[in-house]
Amino acid sequence: MATRPVIDLNRCEGKAVCVDVCPWKVFEIRLLSAAEAGPLTLRGRLKRVLHGGRQAVAARPADCHACGLCVKECPEEAIRLERTPG
């Protein structure tokens, strides 16, 4: 079983703490595409606007070593580690 980070985009404020703490550079901060932003709740859309549309994405999830630093340090508690087949 592989483990990958999952980001709750309705909670993420794009503060880049995950980018700073991840030793394997799994995360990046970028503008969400229209498709990524489409399913956001009202809360998520408001956060997106307030924070310039920039949010964290797991750009390289296969590089995740499941150390949990991102989960522990995220101030919005927007990241969880999920086991996936593979």
Backbone as a chain_set.jsonl record, in Angstrom:
{"seq": "MATRPVIDLNRCEGKAVCVDVCPWKVFEIRLLSAAEAGPLTLRGRLKRVLHGGRQAVAARPADCHACGLCVKECPEEAIRLERTPG", "coords": {"N": [[0.836, -1.185, 0.0], [0.565, 2.15, -0.863], [1.128, 5.485, 0.336], [-0.384, 8.631, 0.235], [-0.505, 12.224, 0.236], [-3.439, 14.086, 0.932], [-5.164, 16.978, 0.213], [-7.437, 19.132, 1.699], [-9.064, 21.313, -0.046], [-10.954, 23.138, 0.659], [-10.249, 23.967, 3.124], [-7.585, 24.776, 3.006], [-5.366, 27.544, 3.051], [-3.229, 28.367, 1.627], [-0.754, 28.968, 2.865], [1.729, 27.843, 2.711], [3.15, 26.289, 4.536], [3.329, 23.528, 4.418], [4.909, 23.223, 2.148], [7.295, 24.264, 3.075], [7.999, 22.491, 5.192], [8.155, 19.913, 4.147], [10.444, 17.425, 3.475], [10.777, 16.112, 1.088], [9.797, 17.6, -0.954], [7.115, 17.476, -1.91], [4.929, 19.163, -2.135], [3.495, 22.136, -3.664], [2.734, 25.611, -4.092], [0.186, 27.087, -5.862], [-1.905, 28.677, -8.37], [-5.222, 27.557, -8.514], [-6.757, 25.547, -11.005], [-9.705, 26.098, -13.043], [-11.2, 23.763, -13.075], [-10.264, 22.444, -10.77], [-11.073, 24.232, -8.817], [-13.785, 24.229, -9.094], [-15.429, 22.32, -7.519], [-15.355, 23.481, -4.966], [-16.624, 24.48, -1.768], [-18.754, 27.143, -0.507], [-17.319, 28.304, 1.593], [-14.705, 27.443, 0.901], [-14.403, 28.775, -1.547], [-14.494, 31.448, -0.731], [-12.172, 31.553, 0.883], [-10.301, 31.052, -1.094], [-10.508, 33.363, -2.7], [-9.836, 35.352, -0.81], [-7.184, 34.741, -0.302], [-5.804, 35.173, -2.622], [-6.205, 33.202, -4.534], [-4.307, 31.24, -4.512], [-3.245, 28.057, -3.604], [-2.25, 25.113, -1.78], [-0.991, 22.254, -3.449], [-0.573, 18.764, -3.963], [1.914, 18.197, -5.704], [3.771, 16.264, -6.355], [2.908, 13.53, -5.452], [3.773, 10.864, -5.416], [6.297, 10.979, -4.385], [6.014, 11.136, -1.679], [6.861, 10.206, 1.628], [5.368, 9.583, 3.77], [5.861, 10.752, 6.296], [4.471, 12.505, 7.876], [4.908, 15.15, 8.637], [3.754, 17.316, 7.262], [1.034, 17.028, 7.862], [1.068, 17.383, 10.627], [2.047, 20.028, 10.873], [0.403, 21.75, 9.381], [-1.455, 24.65, 9.616], [-4.175, 24.928, 9.158], [-5.172, 22.428, 9.356], [-5.562, 20.933, 7.026], [-4.53, 18.789, 5.654], [-4.291, 15.323, 5.088], [-3.067, 11.97, 5.379], [-3.422, 9.374, 3.109], [-4.008, 5.986, 2.513], [-3.33, 4.138, -0.386], [-4.007, 1.7, -2.927], [-1.269, 0.017, -4.409]], "CA": [[0.0, 0.0, 0.0], [1.254, 3.436, -0.915], [0.476, 6.555, 1.085], [-0.277, 9.908, -0.461], [-1.155, 13.321, 0.943], [-4.676, 14.61, 0.36], [-5.378, 18.331, 0.727], [-8.808, 19.635, 1.685], [-8.946, 22.649, -0.628], [-11.892, 24.027, 1.337], [-9.591, 24.432, 4.35], [-6.26, 25.32, 2.704], [-5.242, 28.988, 2.84], [-2.038, 28.634, 0.831], [0.311, 29.572, 3.676], [2.976, 27.193, 2.281], [3.845, 25.585, 5.612], [3.62, 22.179, 3.908], [6.044, 23.365, 1.225], [8.494, 24.507, 3.882], [8.384, 21.387, 6.08], [8.295, 18.623, 3.467], [11.815, 17.197, 3.02], [10.778, 15.488, -0.24], [9.271, 18.587, -1.915], [5.881, 16.941, -2.485], [3.919, 20.215, -2.304], [3.783, 23.46, -4.219], [1.631, 26.563, -4.009], [-0.106, 27.62, -7.191], [-3.301, 29.004, -8.643], [-6.026, 26.396, -8.885], [-7.449, 25.622, -12.296], [-11.161, 26.191, -12.908], [-11.693, 22.418, -12.758], [-9.934, 22.161, -9.372], [-11.834, 25.144, -7.968], [-15.212, 24.0, -9.307], [-16.165, 21.676, -6.427], [-15.179, 24.131, -3.672], [-17.798, 24.983, -1.063], [-18.734, 28.598, -0.366], [-16.174, 28.6, 2.465], [-13.498, 27.263, 0.102], [-14.325, 29.854, -2.55], [-14.133, 32.677, -0.023], [-10.748, 31.456, 1.237], [-9.533, 31.167, -2.342], [-10.49, 34.781, -3.078], [-9.112, 36.11, 0.216], [-5.758, 34.412, -0.322], [-5.252, 35.362, -3.959], [-6.407, 32.045, -5.398], [-3.164, 30.32, -4.431], [-3.424, 27.02, -2.599], [-1.299, 24.002, -1.848], [-1.331, 21.037, -4.186], [0.433, 17.704, -3.865], [2.417, 18.145, -7.08], [4.544, 15.029, -6.532], [2.454, 12.636, -4.381], [4.539, 9.61, -5.409], [7.52, 11.202, -3.614], [5.669, 11.186, -0.254], [7.394, 9.137, 2.471], [4.402, 9.437, 4.87], [6.473, 11.127, 7.574], [3.449, 13.194, 8.646], [5.246, 16.534, 9.0], [2.772, 18.227, 6.668], [-0.2, 16.891, 8.638], [1.316, 17.962, 11.95], [2.353, 21.458, 10.841], [-0.581, 22.559, 8.649], [-2.246, 25.416, 10.582], [-5.604, 24.784, 8.868], [-5.498, 20.998, 9.437], [-6.122, 20.658, 5.705], [-3.839, 17.673, 4.999], [-4.322, 13.999, 5.706], [-2.383, 10.939, 4.6], [-4.385, 8.351, 2.703], [-3.415, 4.778, 1.929], [-3.876, 3.803, -1.695], [-3.428, 0.475, -3.472], [-0.194, 0.263, -5.361]], "C": [[0.881, 1.248, 0.0], [0.47, 4.443, -0.075], [0.686, 7.848, 0.33], [-0.968, 10.99, 0.358], [-2.402, 13.774, 0.182], [-4.936, 15.956, 1.023], [-6.85, 18.692, 0.6], [-8.738, 21.088, 1.215], [-9.94, 23.635, -0.025], [-11.3, 24.588, 2.625], [-8.278, 25.157, 4.076], [-6.314, 26.824, 2.452], [-3.962, 29.353, 2.104], [-0.89, 29.265, 1.585], [1.683, 28.961, 3.419], [3.766, 26.536, 3.404], [4.227, 24.185, 5.139], [4.82, 22.198, 2.963], [7.341, 23.486, 2.017], [8.944, 23.286, 4.68], [8.634, 20.066, 5.364], [9.723, 18.426, 2.948], [11.897, 16.62, 1.608], [10.123, 16.36, -1.302], [8.029, 18.081, -2.658], [4.917, 18.061, -2.877], [4.44, 21.426, -3.061], [2.532, 24.315, -4.054], [1.426, 27.13, -5.405], [-1.574, 28.006, -7.281], [-4.034, 27.728, -9.03], [-6.639, 26.617, -10.262], [-8.949, 25.733, -12.025], [-11.748, 24.838, -12.522], [-11.43, 22.067, -11.291], [-10.79, 23.001, -8.427], [-13.336, 24.897, -8.052], [-15.948, 23.388, -8.13], [-16.018, 22.34, -5.051], [-16.521, 24.56, -3.086], [-17.719, 26.508, -1.018], [-17.548, 29.022, 0.498], [-14.861, 28.509, 1.685], [-13.319, 28.359, -0.931], [-13.937, 31.176, -1.907], [-12.656, 32.675, 0.357], [-9.882, 31.647, 0.0], [-9.408, 32.631, -2.757], [-9.641, 35.587, -2.095], [-7.606, 35.894, 0.171], [-5.184, 34.42, -1.734], [-5.356, 34.161, -4.874], [-5.297, 31.018, -5.337], [-3.398, 29.341, -3.284], [-2.378, 25.934, -2.789], [-1.865, 22.879, -2.699], [-0.197, 20.036, -3.959], [0.926, 17.441, -5.283], [3.161, 16.847, -7.38], [4.156, 14.012, -5.447], [3.233, 11.329, -4.305], [5.835, 9.745, -4.606], [7.28, 11.206, -2.101], [6.214, 9.96, 0.476], [6.522, 8.928, 3.72], [4.997, 9.756, 6.24], [5.487, 11.875, 8.476], [3.763, 14.621, 9.044], [4.218, 17.527, 8.471], [1.471, 18.218, 7.467], [-0.053, 17.602, 9.976], [1.41, 19.485, 11.903], [1.313, 22.33, 10.14], [-1.477, 23.315, 9.631], [-3.756, 25.302, 10.355], [-6.095, 23.344, 9.02], [-6.158, 20.529, 8.142], [-5.514, 19.434, 5.025], [-4.023, 16.398, 5.809], [-3.543, 13.046, 4.806], [-3.37, 9.81, 4.348], [-3.648, 7.174, 2.084], [-4.124, 4.471, 0.618], [-3.264, 2.486, -2.168], [-2.289, 0.809, -4.43], [1.124, 0.225, -4.812]], "O": [[1.825, 1.361, 0.783], [-0.719, 4.254, 0.184], [1.781, 8.133, -0.154], [-1.914, 10.705, 1.093], [-2.411, 13.833, -1.048], [-4.929, 16.061, 2.249], [-7.437, 18.573, -0.475], [-8.394, 21.982, 1.988], [-9.78, 24.846, -0.184], [-11.8, 25.579, 3.157], [-7.898, 26.055, 4.827], [-7.188, 27.317, 1.738], [-3.643, 30.535, 1.972], [-0.12, 30.028, 1.002], [2.695, 29.505, 3.864], [4.952, 26.254, 3.23], [5.326, 23.709, 5.427], [5.648, 21.287, 2.984], [8.355, 22.882, 1.666], [10.144, 23.063, 4.834], [9.271, 19.178, 5.932], [10.17, 19.173, 2.078], [12.965, 16.635, 0.995], [9.915, 15.912, -2.429], [7.911, 18.237, -3.873], [4.17, 17.923, -3.846], [5.638, 21.703, -3.097], [1.423, 23.803, -3.898], [2.369, 27.592, -6.047], [-2.373, 27.704, -6.395], [-3.512, 26.914, -9.791], [-6.993, 27.738, -10.627], [-9.403, 25.489, -10.907], [-12.689, 24.772, -11.732], [-12.279, 21.459, -10.64], [-11.186, 22.531, -7.36], [-14.08, 25.317, -7.166], [-17.011, 23.889, -7.762], [-16.517, 21.802, -4.063], [-17.434, 24.95, -3.813], [-16.724, 27.092, -1.446], [-16.853, 29.985, 0.175], [-14.007, 29.389, 1.794], [-12.202, 28.821, -1.164], [-13.148, 31.937, -2.466], [-11.965, 33.677, 0.176], [-8.854, 32.323, 0.047], [-8.323, 33.084, -3.123], [-8.821, 36.408, -2.507], [-6.84, 36.773, 0.566], [-4.189, 33.748, -2.007], [-4.666, 34.1, -5.891], [-5.348, 30.017, -6.051], [-3.703, 29.732, -2.157], [-1.715, 25.855, -3.824], [-3.063, 22.595, -2.668], [0.964, 20.406, -3.788], [0.411, 16.563, -5.975], [3.18, 16.385, -8.521], [4.987, 13.666, -4.608], [3.342, 10.743, -3.227], [6.411, 8.739, -4.191], [8.233, 11.271, -1.325], [6.058, 8.828, 0.017], [6.899, 8.179, 4.621], [4.67, 9.101, 7.229], [5.645, 11.883, 9.696], [2.958, 15.253, 9.728], [3.856, 18.477, 9.166], [0.879, 19.268, 7.716], [-0.947, 18.333, 10.403], [0.906, 20.162, 12.799], [1.344, 23.55, 10.298], [-2.194, 22.684, 10.408], [-4.534, 25.555, 11.275], [-7.28, 23.064, 8.837], [-7.17, 19.827, 8.158], [-5.937, 19.072, 3.926], [-3.926, 16.394, 7.036], [-3.385, 13.297, 3.611], [-4.061, 9.353, 5.259], [-2.773, 7.35, 1.236], [-5.349, 4.536, 0.523], [-2.115, 2.19, -1.84], [-2.362, 1.788, -5.173], [2.1, 0.42, -5.536]]}, "num_chains": 1, "name": "protein.A"}
